Structure formats: structure tokens, C-alpha cells
Amino acid sequence: AAAVGEGREVRRAALRHLGIAGTVALRPALTAVSSILGATLPGFATATFARGAHESLTNSLFRSAYELLYTPVPEAEKRRVKALVDVSVDKVGTFLGSGLIALAFVLAPGAWAPVLFATAAVVSLAALALSNRLHRGYVRTLEQSLLAGRVRLDSDDVLDQATQVTLAHTSLIERGTLLR
């Protein structure tokens, strides 16, 4: 129970200090670093570190921030949109990743490990570069949804600064609450 409480506090701190996009960006940043290490020193240990870093962040900080990206989506649409994104995008990514692995085996039979690590680093760096656009898109969509009355948020439940500022900007949060 203590570990769950500590994990919750780490997630809250990350969201408060890094915001949603910054917390989401932690996964590709750590994956890029561990993949660059793996491309330099390919082996079981670096592969284990890279995969472990990716998975541990996926199931903790990334997931908690990623789920918040659905905040601007009205409840009636959320289940459909979430299923489409979570399943479709995941399956397309798995398909493309499998294809890249097969291609690496064929094109670089003796050096596939550094090629795969380098590819993972490049893809991770591209995802990291997109995180700033993610922030801007989230704020814009949240603002539109709030102003149109499509979603309502309780300011006490909002952890990240971008959502708090957006609530203030749309005049849907009281100034004292925002300053607290």
C-alpha cells in the first residue's frame, strides 16, 4: 500500500511540475537515451535496461499523463475515441515495429542489434519532438471543449498547470483557486 501511495505522489509531482506533455515526454526521452546506449554497446544488459525503462514508464508516469489527454473529449465520445486510438494505433505501431525488425534481420544479418537500437532512438527522438505540439493541441482542444460546454472540470481535481491555466483563461476557475 505504501508503494502505491508513493507512486501516486510521484505521478502527481510529475504532472504538477512537468505538465501532461512533459510527463508523456519522459518515456521517449528515457527510451532514446537507453537506445543510444544500446546502439553503442549492444547486448543483453542494455536491451534489458532499454526495455525495462520503457515498460516501467509506460505503466506509471506515461499512462497517468496519457489518460489525461482525453480530458477535452466529452464522456459520450470518450469510450469510442479511446478504443479507436488505444487499439488501432497500438496495433499499427506493433505491425510497423515488427516490419522494421524483420527488415533489420534481412538487411543487416550480422549487425541487426545496433540497427534496431538506433531505430528505436530515432523514433523516440521524433516522439520527443512531437511532445511540444501535443501540449499546444491539448490546451487548444480543452479550451474549445470548456467554452462550448462539452466538458466540465472540477478545479480541485486538476493537477497540471496547463489545465489550470486553461480553466482560468476560459473563466471557469476562480482566481484564488488557481493561485493556490
Residue pairs with C-beta under 8 A, 6 or more apart in sequence:
7 60
10 60
10 61
11 23
11 60
11 61
11 64
12 159
14 22
14 23
14 26
14 61
14 64
14 65
15 23
15 64
15 65
15 68
15 159
15 160
16 159
16 160
16 161
18 25
18 26
19 135
19 160
19 161
19 162
20 65
20 68
20 69
20 134
20 135
20 138
20 160
20 162
20 163
21 65
21 131
21 132
21 134
21 135
21 138
21 162
22 131
22 135
23 61
23 62
23 64
23 65
23 160
24 62
24 65
24 66
24 69
24 131
24 134
25 127
25 128
25 131
26 57
26 61
26 62
27 54
27 57
27 58
27 61
27 62
27 127
28 124
28 125
28 127
28 128
28 131
29 124
29 128
30 53
30 54
30 57
31 50
31 53
31 54
31 57
31 120
31 121
31 124
32 120
32 121
32 124
32 125
32 128
34 46
34 49
34 50
34 53
34 54
35 50
35 117
35 118
35 120
35 121
35 124
36 117
36 118
36 121
37 46
37 49
37 50
38 46
38 47
38 49
38 50
38 113
38 114
38 117
38 120
39 114
39 117
39 118
39 121
42 113
42 114
42 117
43 113
46 117
47 113
47 117
50 117
50 120
68 159
68 160
68 163
69 134
69 138
70 78
70 81
70 82
71 138
71 142
71 151
71 153
71 163
72 138
72 141
72 142
72 144
72 145
72 146
72 150
72 151
73 81
73 82
73 145
73 151
74 145
74 150
74 151
75 151
100 116
100 119
101 116
104 112
104 115
104 116
104 119
105 112
107 115
108 115
135 162
138 162
139 162
139 165
139 166
142 151
142 162
142 163
142 166
143 166
143 169
143 170
144 150
145 151
146 152
146 153
146 166
146 167
146 170
146 172
147 170
153 163
153 167
153 172
155 164
155 167
155 173
155 174
155 177
155 178
156 177
158 164
158 167
158 173
164 173
164 178
165 178
167 173
167 178
168 175
168 178
